[in-house]
Amino acid sequence: MPKKPSTRMIACLLTVAALLLTAALSLAASAVDLAGSGPYIVAPVTLTPVPTATAQWTAWNPNDGRINPEPAAPLAIYCGTDSIYAYLPGAVEFSFPLAGAGPAGQTALLAEGPAGARLYRLSTGEFQVNMIHGGEEYVFTWDACRPSVTTTRVYDVATGALRSTFTRPW
């Protein structure tokens, strides 16, 4: 007889499903604000806040090769040998060839998906994906396609306040 899933697992899966549904239904395009501190790009807009489970990031990993294995992530990001890919549930958000990324030194928008996810090459040489979902802006930064470290930041889009940050060494 199969084991019943735990209440915690069901709550986590429901949270992920709600976040993914919110991301698909509540996205908004925004202008880039380069006046923030550091090389990170945050473009707050006003949306209706949605509760999230960002405190549980370390408790889940689908082990499917994504470089952002977090249940609160609104999209899955993969860094292949020749391209960076981002997927929303059931659809490719963008695919960008690494050869087109150019050298570090200047922050540049490399790709923008139809649901509003944006891929940047930062002046530091890092890559960054921004995506607004619900009342939060998800900002994921990594150093290379075989990352040695990744950083996730979640900002309140109404206030610009940092809600959470998580750095993962690989």
N, C-alpha and C positions, 0 to 999 in steps of 0.2 A: 504494500500500500504506500503510495507516495506521501512524503512529508508535507504538511501544510506550511506555507510560507509564514514567517514570523510577522508580527504586527509591525515591527520596525521596518522590515523589508517592504511590506505593503505600503507603509507611509512614505518611504523613500521613493518607491516607484510612482506613487500617486503624485508626489511633489515634482518629480522629473516630468511626468506626463503633463501636469499643469503648466510647468515652465515652458515646455516645448510648444504647447498649444498657445500659451500667451505670446511666445516669440513669433509664432506664425500669424497671429491675429493682431498684435499690438505694436508692430514696428513702425518707426518714423524716421525719415531721412533728416539729417542735421548738418549744419555747416561745421567745418573744422575750426577749432579754437586753438591756435598755436601759442597762446599767451599763458598756458598753464606752466607749472613748475616741472623742470626736467624735460626729457624728450617725449614724454607721454602726451598723447592727444586725447582730450576729453571734450565732447561737445554736448553739454546738457540741453535737454528740451523738456517741456512739461508734458507728462503723461500720468495716467492714473496708476498709483503705486499698487503692486501686487506682492503679497508675502512670498518670501523665498526661503530656501533651506541652505544658505551659503555656508553655514557652520559645519556642514557634513561633507565637505569636499574630499577629505582624506578617506572616507568610508566606502568609496565606490570606484571601481575601475572596470570597464567592460573588456579590457585586454584585447582590443581590436586594432592597436597601432596608433590611435590618436595621440597627439602630443598634449592635449588638454583633457585628461580623464577626470572630469568633475561633473557631478549630477546637476549642478546649477548652470552649467554651460548651455547657452541657447543654440549652439551648433558644435559639430565635431570638426576639429582641425587636424589635417594630416600633412606631413612634410615628406614628400617622396624624394627620390634621387634627382628628379628633374622638375618637379612642380610642387606648389603648395595648393592644397585642396581644402575646401570647407563645405560641409554638408549640413543641410537642415533635414529634418525627418522627411525622407522620401525624395529629396531633390538636391542637386549640386548647387550651392550658393555661388561659388566661384572656383576657377582653376587658373593658377597663374604660373607661367614658366619661370623657373629660378634664373635662367639666363637673362631675363628681362629686368631683374631686380636692380641692376646697376650697382655701383660702388657706394659705400657709406659716405657720409659727409653732409648730406642734405636730406631732410625728411620729405618723403614723396608718397602720394597715394598711388598704389599699384593696381588695385582692383576694387570694384564695388559690385556686390551682388544685388539681384532684384529685390531681395528682402531687406536690404540695407546694411549688410555686413561689409566692413571696409578693411582692406589689407594695406598696411603701410610698411615702408622701409624707413626706419628711423635714422637720424644723423649718426647714432652710435653704431649702426650696422645691424642692430636687432630688427626683428620683424614684429609687427603688432596687428592684431585684429580687434576691431571695436564693433559692438553690436548692441543696439538698444532693444531691451525686452521688458515689457511691463514698465515699472517705474525705475528701472536700473539700466546703467550702461555697463556692459561686460567688456573689460579690456584685458586681453591676453597678450603677453609679450614673451618672446623667446630669442635666444642668441644665435642659433644655427639650426639647420635641418636635422642634425643629430644633436638636440639641445643638451647643454650641460646644466642649464638652469632655465626654469620658466617662472613667470610671475603672473598671477591673476589678481586683478583689482575690480571691485564692483563699486560703482558710484551711484548715488541718488541723483537722478536726472533733474529733479525739481530744485535741489539745493546745490548740487555739485559736490556734496560731502562724500568722502570715502566711507563706504559701509563696511568693506572688508578687503583684506589683502592676503594672499597666500603665495609663498615662494617655494618651489619644489626643485631640489637638486636632482639630476638624473644620474 
